[in-house]
Amino acid sequence: MSRESSQSHEPGRYFFPVSPLMLFPQTKGEFAVYLKQAEAFVLYTRAEEVFTHETRQRLFDSGVQQVYILQKQKELYDRYLEDNLGRILGNSAIPSTERAKVFYGVSVDMIKEVFDSRLPDGLSRKLYDRLRRFVAQGLKFLGEEGSLKNVAKLISHDYYTYSHSVQVFVYACSVLQTFGYQDEDLVKIGVGALLHDIGKTRIPHAILNKPGRLTRREWEIMKSHTVQGAALCAGLPVGQQVINCVLFHHERVDGKGYPSGMTGEQITFPIKAISLADCYDALISDRAYAKGMSPFAALNLIREEMTGAFDMELYRRLVLVLSGADIV
């Protein structure tokens, strides 16, 4: 073991902590792992070293609760988590709170990558395949009792398009799971929920982040994100269900939505769920022009002041899912 200087490697600035449970036997990290001893950091495993059962057991035997990764290697660690996500989320030996952190962190990082890339040529097949694999693994975790409660503790109330996209996915799919949607359909819906705002990568930042009311022209540009999003998904075998989620997530049951002004049964049930989740998360999030509401206030506003806009059975299920109550 080699000792690192505590003066040049301050925790929080140069290192970040992770649970030893994240070091899976028979996997290889492209990052180094350190232990903190007194005021110094000691190298435990080198980059490219294969983790073994003994690697982790020694930590448990020594009572180590946290190991440390260099901040400059965070991207490598994040990709390691993504590559091993199924093993992590499906491992009941790892506390649900820890798995929730991994689930939320991986999902936000992945969608942030989508939005930061600005997608000049549209969504790539490679990135789409990563999203689809994540959704399939994430849905199994969300279906576990108590998982949504742990994820909800991590949800950001600072509005960012990428975290908002993840949160809409979490809310919409958690509600739709209570209706018995089959796995394959739910995966498609989940991908559509994650990508519902992908068109905002084509909207100028000055409009997206404007602190005041949008002009009529700016609002028309903002509304175009639904059509632009569908265009970004063109050319990929995503299926019409995914494209519809992106294109129609601002439709309303009362016909006051866009881009088509569809009403009632013209809007599919999954899109109604995404529409409701989208509105709810926007209301509870801090925006450039408004402070986010409490969950109770947001739900009350939807019921009392947006009558007819959303499917009320979906609304009832959302309330029950958020409260952790049994669905009857």
Steps between C-alpha positions, in 0.01 A plus 500: 500500500628846415423800717354817342560844649202629698607855421468455124195270512229659714175298531219657304742691280712220362312188617140385532377215724317187387375189674728193489187312387550660159825305444359190336708181500626392158466849356776741402502868575692741280535718809716471812345444845633665815453463874508790739734448794529788744561802275646309207365297211651160433477319167294179542456377142657634185321594178431196278528267801233227519292514817474167682297368792810551713524865386164575655518257792812667639309829510208345686732324746667833572169679548559733204176684414631712213770483239611791284537571128689790345266773375686504169404132455128551570403451137674161502322405823163611360548283193595208726170542686306516175670186368416313821162662568296182469716323757480794738125565480413130519723427802278493809813481719558867415264726698222653290622847599840430343347350186270802470804731500660298221175488301442873524863596447548281192173616344568871551857470372382312191226748411733792573737352244212495248409864558855632527591345164242723323446207259597669172421187298219360714502223757763233429421129499768441763353756739147373440609143581656624827177676594291196420723272706484743792120517485464122500726471806352802677140384466574182692639707785208746496265203529649403837310605810644816654730585207303807388509638854880478500531649153263784596742609773761567232280686253627846417272800538733718294363479148742359247367344182703183558396443863141592411505233225610235750238603751221488240617148413493398867153641570333390177636145502435451873136590436468286187647200682190506723288441189684179415681615188717226352877535513560553127234771471621667816859509372385686189294740710794549736732591213235740370470660845877543531517657154179703521685834515785408267378768257611766746855437383390695190352792696727804568626522858379860520143375462536189715649696791317831463402624849193692383193430291567383145383711209249346261780429251720344771211284617445369147870411483478328840197297394689375196712278725242222467531484122875554511532218751312258276732596214806427713371146555438441130717243331522278807297183563335659803147418387201728472420473871825673598459770236141562611615551861745764379259666256180506708607535864346849519156391382217542752179304544296821460660578164699801625839341441737497203615433230175340375235601756386138538231417755392212721538157344706639214788512747644163598512405867883499525518851352239615752723361776809679367300823457387488863848411630651780290261758645542378859881504492505844337277637777718370785826619339669837541501681165669821385164675526333326797572314823390138506189400695476234767375162370171554685450845348584373151256210523232732636554748214470223240172383655342837573631735230574269205169315496457295184863522392607156629361150543369486857564129551865560413494795737362280779767237439772765502381624840500144636840415352653817644352429841610136500143382553369171366324520162140379520 
